[in-house]
Amino acid sequence: MARFGLPALLCTLAVLCAALLAAEPKSKSCSEVRRLYVSKGFNKNDAPTHEINGDHLKICPQGYTCCSQEMEEKYSLQSKDDFKSVVSEQCNHLQAIFASRYKKFDEFFKELLENAEKSLNDMFVKTYGRLYMQNSELFKDLFGELKRYYVAGSVNLEEMLSDFWARLLERMFRLVNSQYHFTDEYLECVSKYTEQLKPFGDVPRKLKLQVTRAFVAARTFAQGLAVARDVVSKVSVVSPTVQCTHALLRMTYCSHCQGLVSVKPCYNYCSNIMRGCLANQGDLDFEWNNFIDAMLMVAERLEGPFNIESVMDPIDVKISDAIMNMQENSVQVSQKVFQGCGPPKPLPAGRISRSISEGAFSARFRPYHPEERPTTAAGTSLDRLVTDVKEKLKQAKKFWSSLPSNVCSDERMAAGNGNEDDCWNGKGKSRYLFAVTGNGLANQGNNPEVQVDTSKPDILILRQIMALRVMTSKMKNAYNGNDVDFFDISDESSGEGSGSGCEYQQCPSELDYNATDHSGKSANDKASSAGGLVGAQPSLLAVFCILLLVMQREWR
């Protein structure tokens, strides 16, 4: 039996080896991972056909994997692009809304002015004929200044309107007293009696109030739409940090490395990553909501007492009424002027008759018929425009605090809320156990997925917060019927008169940054604090000072 001992031992060892080999799992196929990888335009030679040892992976879980080092690197870049694309889509939709509404409002206001000027010109040519045409530059100047105010804001409306009525009084005074010769000095004396004598009745006072309030509200509202458009456009361009990029890779493509190509990230897992990657955008929300509220307030004014359409549409009638009033009271007005400025010098006898025949002012204004008015500007009405934009403004509220959730609601980014057990949690296919952090920079200290430096607010975001705050202040002034001169605060102009600035007296208090400071307080925590910069570190204060100096060229 001894001679059969060695062969029997060898047979036994062979059986045992076969059993051990059979017990080892077969290397899983990576064909589906490879197919999806190639479908994104990557080189198929990067992707292994079967699982390999994953010790080379730097971000994704190690162990047996379907990802090579080249795949992990390319997936990292792809995850960043995917994130930027989805955020851009969300923001671009909102930006397009504000851009289109600004364009429509701007087109409406400018066409409204054109229609009003044309209507006045047509009416006055028919009513006053050659006398109007000889003095038409006075009215052209009026509309030119109104247009200049709307486009650039570089006009004092009250002074401009006062100057218009003073110049009109000089022209009218000459016409109703054509038998006299008036020097420029004498006419200057006449203009001083405009307020005292009220030769045009109460029309100048009422029109000044109506035009000033309506134009301030209209221009400020159009500016607000342009500012919102520009803020969204600038903030939509995101640049993920290294920590954010790593988190995006783990969330989006590390599941592929484990062969889980059809398993989507858990919704709460995605939410934490988005709140970390969009922490600075979350700090916009407080000022953004204040801005939207102020826009809605001015919209109500545009629908009511500050309706520029109801002011400009009949402006020719109002001015003609004022002229008629001056004509009817010309004798009393002239007598009082002669008493105050002295008796004028009569023209020579030959020139008097010619002057009277050439300058006779006897035209009477025909009754006003609304059906004869031109069609509404830009094929619409202010009421329709405001109703539409109010709805869009309400929908835009809380946009920045909702952005992480909206991104994760995209089926390309995460599984639905109802699929909490069979989703990718960053390590495997299972439920995500961590709570969702709050929005904003200050809340990211405990974010389990993204390491965020809460002591460094993003400068671009900070500048947009300042722009929104300044525009909100301007909106509140417009709501109260006040026109306020602002400094430019930005480094670039939109070229469409869409800017805003900083009221000189209010600039210091406007710089209380209430989004996030080095102490880690959130925007809501700081909203009620009057000394927002008191607790900040000197470096943050320096940043604000530099920004204020650098950004005095935007939002006009």
C-alpha positions as CSV (number, residue, x, y, z in Angstrom):
1,M,0.0,0.0,0.0
2,A,2.9,2.3,0.6
3,R,3.7,2.5,-3.1
4,F,0.2,4.0,-3.7
5,G,0.8,6.7,-1.0
6,L,2.4,9.4,-3.2
7,P,0.0,9.2,-6.1
8,A,-2.9,9.3,-3.8
9,L,-1.5,12.4,-2.0
10,L,-1.0,14.1,-5.4
11,C,-4.5,13.3,-6.4
12,T,-5.9,14.7,-3.2
13,L,-3.9,17.9,-3.6
14,A,-5.2,18.3,-7.2
15,V,-8.8,17.9,-6.0
16,L,-8.3,20.5,-3.3
17,C,-6.7,23.0,-5.7
18,A,-9.6,22.6,-8.1
19,A,-12.1,23.2,-5.3
20,L,-10.3,26.3,-4.2
21,L,-10.2,27.7,-7.7
22,A,-13.8,26.9,-8.2
23,A,-14.6,28.8,-4.9
24,E,-12.9,32.0,-6.2
25,P,-15.4,34.5,-7.8
26,K,-15.0,35.0,-11.4
27,S,-13.9,38.5,-12.5
28,K,-17.0,40.5,-13.3
29,S,-17.5,41.9,-16.8
30,C,-17.2,45.7,-17.3
31,S,-18.8,45.7,-20.7
32,E,-21.7,48.0,-19.8
33,V,-19.4,50.4,-18.0
34,R,-17.1,50.3,-21.0
35,R,-20.0,50.9,-23.4
36,L,-21.3,54.0,-21.5
37,Y,-17.8,55.3,-21.1
38,V,-17.2,55.1,-24.9
39,S,-20.6,56.7,-25.6
40,K,-19.4,59.9,-23.9
41,G,-16.6,60.1,-26.5
42,F,-13.8,58.7,-24.3
43,N,-11.1,56.2,-25.5
44,K,-12.2,52.6,-25.1
45,N,-8.6,51.6,-24.4
46,D,-9.0,53.4,-21.0
47,A,-11.7,51.0,-19.9
48,P,-10.9,47.5,-18.8
49,T,-13.1,44.6,-20.0
50,H,-13.2,43.0,-16.6
51,E,-12.8,44.2,-13.0
52,I,-9.3,45.1,-11.9
53,N,-7.7,46.0,-8.6
54,G,-8.6,49.6,-7.7
55,D,-5.6,50.6,-5.6
56,H,-4.9,53.3,-8.2
57,L,-8.2,55.1,-7.5
58,K,-7.8,58.4,-5.6
59,I,-11.4,59.5,-5.1
60,C,-13.7,56.6,-5.9
61,P,-13.9,53.5,-3.5
62,Q,-10.9,51.2,-3.9
63,G,-11.3,47.4,-4.3
64,Y,-12.2,45.6,-7.4
65,T,-13.3,48.2,-10.0
66,C,-14.2,48.8,-13.6
67,C,-12.4,52.1,-13.7
68,S,-8.8,52.7,-14.6
69,Q,-6.8,55.8,-13.4
70,E,-7.5,57.5,-16.8
71,M,-11.2,56.8,-16.4
72,E,-11.3,58.4,-12.9
73,E,-9.6,61.5,-14.2
74,K,-11.8,61.9,-17.2
75,Y,-14.9,61.2,-15.1
76,S,-13.8,63.9,-12.7
77,L,-13.8,66.4,-15.6
78,Q,-17.1,65.1,-16.9
79,S,-18.8,65.4,-13.5
80,K,-17.7,69.0,-13.3
81,D,-19.1,69.7,-16.8
82,D,-22.4,68.0,-16.0
83,F,-22.8,70.1,-12.8
84,K,-22.0,73.4,-14.6
85,S,-24.4,72.5,-17.4
86,V,-27.4,71.7,-15.2
87,V,-26.8,74.8,-13.0
88,S,-26.5,76.9,-16.2
89,E,-29.7,75.5,-17.6
90,Q,-31.6,76.4,-14.4
91,C,-30.2,79.9,-14.4
92,N,-30.4,80.5,-18.1
93,H,-34.2,80.0,-18.0
94,L,-34.5,82.7,-15.3
95,Q,-32.1,85.0,-17.1
96,A,-34.0,84.6,-20.3
97,I,-37.2,85.6,-18.6
98,F,-35.7,88.8,-17.2
99,A,-33.9,89.6,-20.5
100,S,-37.1,89.2,-22.5
101,R,-39.2,91.3,-20.1
102,Y,-36.6,94.0,-19.9
103,K,-36.5,94.1,-23.7
104,K,-40.3,94.3,-23.9
105,F,-40.6,97.0,-21.3
106,D,-37.8,99.0,-22.8
107,E,-39.3,98.8,-26.2
108,F,-42.7,99.8,-24.8
109,F,-41.5,102.8,-22.9
110,K,-39.5,104.1,-25.9
111,E,-42.3,103.6,-28.3
112,L,-44.7,105.3,-25.9
113,L,-42.5,108.4,-26.0
114,E,-42.3,108.3,-29.8
115,N,-46.1,108.0,-30.1
116,A,-46.7,110.8,-27.6
117,E,-44.4,113.1,-29.5
118,K,-45.9,112.2,-32.8
119,S,-49.4,112.7,-31.5
120,L,-48.5,116.2,-30.1
121,N,-46.8,117.2,-33.3
122,D,-49.8,116.1,-35.5
123,M,-52.3,117.8,-33.2
124,F,-50.4,121.0,-32.9
125,V,-49.7,121.3,-36.6
126,K,-53.5,121.1,-37.2
127,T,-54.4,123.3,-34.4
128,Y,-51.8,126.1,-34.4
129,G,-50.3,125.7,-37.8
130,R,-47.3,127.9,-38.6
131,L,-47.1,129.3,-35.1
132,Y,-46.4,125.8,-33.8
133,M,-43.9,124.9,-36.5
134,Q,-42.0,128.1,-35.8
135,N,-41.7,127.1,-32.2
136,S,-41.7,123.3,-32.5
137,E,-38.1,123.0,-31.3
138,L,-39.3,123.8,-27.8
139,F,-41.5,120.6,-27.8
140,K,-38.8,118.6,-29.5
141,D,-36.5,119.6,-26.7
142,L,-39.1,118.5,-24.1
143,F,-39.4,115.0,-25.5
144,G,-35.6,114.8,-26.1
145,E,-35.0,115.4,-22.5
146,L,-37.6,112.9,-21.4
147,K,-36.0,110.3,-23.6
148,R,-32.6,111.2,-22.3
149,Y,-33.8,110.8,-18.7
150,Y,-35.2,107.3,-19.5
151,V,-32.1,106.1,-21.2
152,A,-29.4,107.7,-19.1
153,G,-31.0,109.3,-16.0
154,S,-28.8,112.3,-16.4
155,V,-31.7,114.8,-16.3
156,N,-33.4,116.6,-13.4
157,L,-37.0,116.2,-14.4
158,E,-38.4,118.9,-12.2
159,E,-35.9,121.5,-13.3
160,M,-36.3,120.5,-17.0
161,L,-40.1,120.8,-16.8
162,S,-39.9,124.1,-15.0
163,D,-37.5,125.3,-17.8
164,F,-40.0,124.1,-20.5
165,W,-42.9,126.1,-19.0
166,A,-40.7,129.2,-18.6
167,R,-39.6,129.0,-22.2
168,L,-43.2,128.4,-23.3
169,L,-44.3,131.5,-21.4
170,E,-41.7,133.6,-23.1
171,R,-42.9,132.4,-26.5
172,M,-46.5,132.8,-25.7
173,F,-46.0,136.2,-24.1
174,R,-44.4,137.5,-27.3
175,L,-47.3,136.1,-29.4
176,V,-50.1,137.7,-27.3
177,N,-48.2,141.0,-27.1
178,S,-46.9,141.1,-30.7
179,Q,-47.2,144.9,-30.8
180,Y,-44.3,145.2,-28.4
181,H,-40.5,144.6,-28.7
182,F,-39.1,142.5,-25.9
183,T,-35.4,142.2,-25.1
184,D,-33.9,138.9,-23.8
185,E,-33.5,140.6,-20.4
186,Y,-37.1,141.6,-20.4
187,L,-38.2,138.0,-21.2
188,E,-36.0,136.7,-18.3
189,C,-38.0,139.0,-16.1
190,V,-41.2,137.5,-17.5
191,S,-40.1,134.0,-16.8
192,K,-39.6,134.8,-13.1
193,Y,-43.4,135.4,-12.9
194,T,-44.2,131.8,-14.0
195,E,-44.9,130.5,-10.5
196,Q,-46.5,133.6,-9.2
197,L,-48.9,134.3,-12.0
198,K,-49.7,130.7,-13.0
199,P,-50.4,131.7,-16.6
200,F,-50.9,128.1,-17.6
201,G,-53.3,127.3,-14.7
202,D,-52.6,124.2,-12.6
203,V,-51.4,122.1,-15.5
204,P,-47.7,122.6,-14.9
205,R,-47.9,121.6,-11.3
206,K,-50.0,118.5,-11.9
207,L,-48.0,117.4,-15.0
208,K,-44.7,117.9,-13.1
209,L,-45.8,115.6,-10.4
210,Q,-47.3,113.0,-12.8
211,V,-44.4,113.0,-15.2
212,T,-41.7,112.8,-12.5
213,R,-43.3,109.9,-10.6
214,A,-44.2,108.0,-13.7
215,F,-40.8,108.3,-15.3
216,V,-38.9,107.5,-12.2
217,A,-41.0,104.4,-11.7
218,A,-40.8,103.3,-15.3
219,R,-37.0,103.8,-15.6
220,T,-36.3,102.2,-12.2
221,F,-38.5,99.2,-13.0
222,A,-36.7,98.7,-16.4
223,Q,-33.4,99.0,-14.6
224,G,-34.5,96.4,-12.1
225,L,-35.3,93.9,-14.8
226,A,-31.9,94.5,-16.4
227,V,-30.1,94.2,-13.0
228,A,-31.8,90.9,-12.3
229,R,-30.9,89.7,-15.8
230,D,-27.2,90.6,-15.3
231,V,-27.0,89.2,-11.8
232,V,-28.4,85.8,-12.9
233,S,-26.1,85.8,-15.9
234,K,-23.0,86.4,-13.8
235,V,-23.9,84.0,-11.0
236,S,-24.8,81.2,-13.4
237,V,-21.2,80.7,-14.4
238,V,-20.0,78.4,-11.6
239,S,-16.4,77.3,-10.9
240,P,-16.4,74.3,-8.6
241,T,-13.7,74.1,-6.0
242,V,-11.4,71.0,-5.8
243,Q,-13.4,69.7,-2.9
244,C,-16.6,70.2,-4.8
245,T,-15.2,68.5,-7.8
246,H,-14.2,65.4,-5.8
247,A,-17.7,65.3,-4.3
248,L,-19.3,65.5,-7.7
249,L,-17.1,62.7,-9.0
250,R,-18.1,60.5,-6.1
251,M,-21.8,61.2,-6.6
252,T,-22.0,61.0,-10.3
253,Y,-19.5,58.4,-11.7
254,C,-18.0,56.4,-8.8
255,S,-21.0,54.1,-9.0
256,H,-20.0,53.2,-12.5
257,C,-16.7,52.0,-11.2
258,Q,-18.6,49.4,-9.2
259,G,-20.6,48.4,-12.1
260,L,-23.8,50.2,-10.9
261,V,-24.4,52.1,-14.1
262,S,-28.2,52.3,-13.7
263,V,-28.2,53.4,-10.0
264,K,-28.7,57.1,-9.5
265,P,-27.5,59.1,-6.5
266,C,-29.8,59.4,-3.5
267,Y,-31.7,62.7,-3.5
268,N,-30.5,63.8,-0.1
269,Y,-27.0,62.8,-0.9
270,C,-27.2,65.0,-4.0
271,S,-28.8,67.8,-1.9
272,N,-25.8,67.9,0.5
273,I,-23.3,68.1,-2.4
274,M,-25.2,70.8,-4.2
275,R,-25.6,72.9,-1.0
276,G,-21.9,72.6,-0.5
277,C,-21.0,73.4,-4.1
278,L,-23.6,76.2,-4.3
279,A,-23.0,77.6,-0.8
280,N,-22.1,81.1,-2.0
281,Q,-25.1,81.3,-4.4
282,G,-27.3,80.4,-1.4
283,D,-26.2,83.7,0.3
284,L,-27.8,85.6,-2.5
285,D,-31.2,84.6,-1.5
286,F,-31.9,87.2,1.3
287,E,-31.0,90.2,-0.8
288,W,-32.6,88.6,-3.9
289,N,-35.9,88.2,-2.1
290,N,-35.8,91.8,-0.8
291,F,-35.1,92.9,-4.4
292,I,-38.1,90.9,-5.8
293,D,-40.4,92.4,-3.1
294,A,-39.3,95.9,-4.0
295,M,-39.9,95.2,-7.8
296,L,-43.4,94.0,-7.0
297,M,-44.0,97.2,-5.0
298,V,-43.0,99.4,-7.9
299,A,-45.1,97.2,-10.3
300,E,-48.1,98.1,-8.2
301,R,-47.3,101.8,-8.7
302,L,-47.0,101.3,-12.4
303,E,-50.5,99.8,-12.4
304,G,-51.9,102.7,-10.4
305,P,-50.9,106.3,-9.8
306,F,-47.5,106.1,-11.5
307,N,-48.8,104.7,-14.8
308,I,-46.6,106.3,-17.5
309,E,-49.0,105.3,-20.2
310,S,-51.9,107.3,-18.6
311,V,-49.5,110.3,-18.2
312,M,-47.9,110.3,-21.7
313,D,-50.9,109.3,-23.8
314,P,-52.8,112.6,-23.2
315,I,-49.8,114.9,-22.7
316,D,-50.6,116.8,-25.9
317,V,-54.1,117.5,-24.6
318,K,-52.8,118.7,-21.2
319,I,-50.2,121.0,-22.8
320,S,-52.8,122.4,-25.2
321,D,-55.1,123.1,-22.3
322,A,-52.3,125.0,-20.6
323,I,-51.8,127.1,-23.8
324,M,-55.5,127.8,-24.0
325,N,-55.5,128.9,-20.4
326,M,-52.6,131.3,-21.1
327,Q,-54.5,132.7,-24.1
328,E,-57.7,133.3,-22.2
329,N,-55.9,135.0,-19.4
330,S,-53.3,136.8,-21.5
331,V,-54.6,140.3,-20.7
332,Q,-54.4,139.9,-16.9
333,V,-51.1,138.1,-17.1
334,S,-49.6,140.8,-19.4
335,Q,-50.8,143.6,-17.1
336,K,-49.1,142.1,-14.1
337,V,-45.9,141.4,-15.9
338,F,-45.9,145.1,-17.2
339,Q,-46.3,146.2,-13.6
340,G,-43.4,144.0,-12.4
341,C,-41.0,144.2,-15.3
342,G,-41.9,147.7,-16.5
343,P,-43.7,148.9,-19.7
344,P,-42.3,147.3,-22.9
345,K,-41.3,149.4,-25.9
346,P,-43.9,149.5,-28.7
347,L,-42.8,148.4,-32.2
348,P,-42.7,151.0,-35.0
349,A,-46.2,151.5,-36.6
350,G,-45.3,149.7,-39.8
351,R,-44.0,146.6,-38.0
352,I,-46.9,146.4,-35.6
353,S,-49.5,145.6,-38.2
354,R,-47.2,143.0,-39.9
355,S,-46.3,141.5,-36.5
356,I,-50.0,141.1,-35.5
357,S,-50.9,139.5,-38.8
358,E,-48.0,137.1,-38.7
359,G,-48.3,136.3,-35.0
360,A,-52.1,136.3,-34.4
361,F,-52.8,133.6,-31.9
362,S,-56.5,132.7,-32.2
363,A,-56.5,129.0,-32.7
364,R,-58.9,127.1,-30.5
365,F,-58.3,123.5,-29.5
366,R,-60.8,120.9,-30.8
367,P,-62.4,118.5,-28.3
368,Y,-60.4,115.4,-27.4
369,H,-61.7,112.1,-28.7
370,P,-60.1,108.9,-27.2
371,E,-60.9,106.9,-30.3
372,E,-58.5,109.1,-32.3
373,R,-55.6,108.2,-30.1
374,P,-52.8,106.1,-31.7
375,T,-52.6,102.4,-31.0
376,T,-50.8,101.3,-27.8
377,A,-47.0,101.1,-27.9
378,A,-45.3,97.9,-28.9
379,G,-48.7,96.3,-29.6
380,T,-49.5,95.9,-25.9
381,S,-50.4,97.9,-22.8
382,L,-48.6,98.7,-19.6
383,D,-51.2,96.8,-17.6
384,R,-50.7,93.6,-19.6
385,L,-46.9,93.9,-19.3
386,V,-47.0,94.5,-15.6
387,T,-49.5,91.6,-15.0
388,D,-47.2,89.2,-16.8
389,V,-44.0,90.3,-15.1
390,K,-45.5,90.3,-11.6
391,E,-46.3,86.6,-12.1
392,K,-42.7,85.9,-13.2
393,L,-41.3,87.9,-10.3
394,K,-43.3,85.9,-7.8
395,Q,-42.0,82.6,-9.3
396,A,-38.4,83.9,-9.1
397,K,-38.6,84.4,-5.4
398,K,-36.3,82.1,-3.3
399,F,-34.7,81.0,-6.5
400,W,-31.2,80.7,-5.0
401,S,-32.2,78.8,-1.9
402,S,-34.2,76.4,-4.2
403,L,-31.4,76.0,-6.7
404,P,-29.7,72.9,-5.0
405,S,-33.1,71.1,-4.8
406,N,-34.0,72.1,-8.4
407,V,-30.6,70.7,-9.6
408,C,-31.2,67.4,-7.8
409,S,-34.7,67.2,-9.1
410,D,-33.2,66.8,-12.6
411,E,-33.3,63.1,-13.4
412,R,-29.8,63.3,-14.8
413,M,-28.5,64.2,-11.4
414,A,-30.3,62.1,-8.8
415,A,-33.0,59.6,-8.1
416,G,-36.4,60.8,-7.0
417,N,-37.4,61.4,-3.5
418,G,-39.4,58.1,-3.4
419,N,-36.4,55.9,-4.2
420,E,-34.5,56.2,-0.9
421,D,-33.3,52.6,-0.5
422,D,-32.0,51.6,-4.0
423,C,-29.8,54.6,-4.7
424,W,-26.1,55.4,-4.7
425,N,-25.0,56.9,-1.4
426,G,-21.4,57.5,-2.3
427,K,-20.2,54.1,-1.2
428,G,-22.8,51.6,-2.4
429,K,-26.4,51.0,-3.3
430,S,-28.2,51.7,-0.1
431,R,-30.1,54.4,1.9
432,Y,-28.4,57.7,2.5
433,L,-28.3,58.3,6.3
434,F,-27.0,61.8,6.7
435,A,-29.3,64.8,7.3
436,V,-29.4,67.6,4.7
437,T,-27.5,70.8,5.7
438,G,-28.9,74.3,5.4
439,N,-28.4,76.7,2.5
440,G,-25.6,79.3,2.5
441,L,-22.0,79.5,3.3
442,A,-22.3,79.6,7.1
443,N,-24.3,76.3,7.2
444,Q,-21.6,74.2,5.4
445,G,-19.4,73.7,8.4
446,N,-21.1,70.4,9.1
447,N,-21.7,69.3,5.5
448,P,-20.8,65.6,5.4
449,E,-20.0,65.5,1.7
450,V,-18.2,68.7,0.8
451,Q,-15.5,70.5,2.7
452,V,-16.2,74.2,2.4
453,D,-14.1,77.1,3.7
454,T,-16.8,79.2,5.4
455,S,-14.5,82.1,6.1
456,K,-14.1,83.1,2.4
457,P,-17.1,84.5,0.7
458,D,-17.0,84.5,-3.1
459,I,-16.1,88.0,-4.3
460,L,-18.4,87.7,-7.4
461,I,-21.3,86.8,-5.3
462,L,-20.6,89.5,-2.8
463,R,-20.6,92.1,-5.6
464,Q,-24.0,90.8,-6.8
465,I,-25.4,91.1,-3.3
466,M,-24.2,94.7,-3.2
467,A,-25.8,95.4,-6.6
468,L,-29.1,93.9,-5.5
469,R,-29.1,95.9,-2.3
470,V,-28.4,99.2,-4.1
471,M,-31.1,98.5,-6.6
472,T,-33.6,97.6,-3.9
473,S,-32.9,101.0,-2.2
474,K,-33.5,102.7,-5.6
475,M,-36.8,100.7,-6.0
476,K,-38.0,101.9,-2.6
477,N,-37.3,105.5,-3.5
478,A,-39.2,105.0,-6.8
479,Y,-42.1,103.5,-4.9
480,N,-42.3,106.7,-2.8
481,G,-42.1,108.9,-6.0
482,N,-38.5,110.1,-5.3
483,D,-35.7,110.3,-7.8
484,V,-32.3,109.7,-6.3
485,D,-28.9,110.1,-7.9
486,F,-26.7,107.1,-7.6
487,F,-23.1,106.4,-8.2
488,D,-22.2,103.6,-10.6
489,I,-20.9,100.6,-8.6
490,S,-19.8,98.1,-11.2
491,D,-16.8,97.6,-13.5
492,E,-18.8,97.2,-16.7
493,S,-21.9,98.8,-18.2
494,S,-24.6,96.9,-19.9
495,G,-24.9,99.7,-22.4
496,E,-28.7,99.8,-22.1
497,G,-29.1,102.2,-19.2
498,S,-29.7,99.2,-17.0
499,G,-27.4,100.2,-14.1
500,S,-27.8,101.2,-10.6
501,G,-25.6,102.8,-8.1
502,C,-25.3,104.0,-4.5
503,E,-27.0,107.0,-3.1
504,Y,-24.3,109.2,-1.7
505,Q,-25.7,109.6,1.7
506,Q,-26.6,105.9,2.1
507,C,-23.4,104.3,0.9
508,P,-21.8,103.6,4.3
509,S,-24.9,101.8,5.7
510,E,-25.4,100.0,2.4
511,L,-22.2,98.1,2.9
512,D,-23.4,96.0,5.9
513,Y,-22.7,92.7,4.3
514,N,-25.3,90.3,5.7
515,A,-24.6,87.0,3.9
516,T,-21.7,85.4,5.7
517,D,-18.9,86.8,7.7
518,H,-15.9,85.2,9.4
519,S,-17.9,84.5,12.6
520,G,-20.0,82.1,10.5
521,K,-23.4,83.9,10.9
522,S,-25.9,83.3,8.1
523,A,-27.7,85.9,6.1
524,N,-30.9,85.5,8.2
525,D,-28.9,85.8,11.5
526,K,-27.4,89.0,10.3
527,A,-30.4,90.5,8.6
528,S,-31.6,92.4,11.6
529,S,-28.1,93.6,12.6
530,A,-27.3,97.3,11.9
531,G,-23.6,96.8,12.3
532,G,-23.0,94.0,9.8
533,L,-19.3,94.8,9.4
534,V,-18.5,95.4,13.1
535,G,-17.7,91.8,13.8
536,A,-16.0,91.0,10.5
537,Q,-12.3,90.6,10.2
538,P,-10.2,93.5,8.9
539,S,-9.6,91.6,5.6
540,L,-13.3,91.5,4.8
541,L,-13.6,95.2,5.5
542,A,-10.7,95.9,3.2
543,V,-12.4,93.8,0.5
544,F,-15.6,96.0,0.8
545,C,-13.6,99.2,0.6
546,I,-11.7,98.0,-2.5
547,L,-14.9,96.8,-4.1
548,L,-16.6,100.2,-3.6
549,L,-13.8,102.0,-5.3
550,V,-13.4,99.5,-8.2
551,M,-17.1,99.1,-9.0
552,Q,-18.1,102.7,-9.7
553,R,-18.8,102.1,-13.4
554,E,-21.7,99.7,-13.6
555,W,-25.6,99.7,-13.7
556,R,-26.3,103.0,-15.3
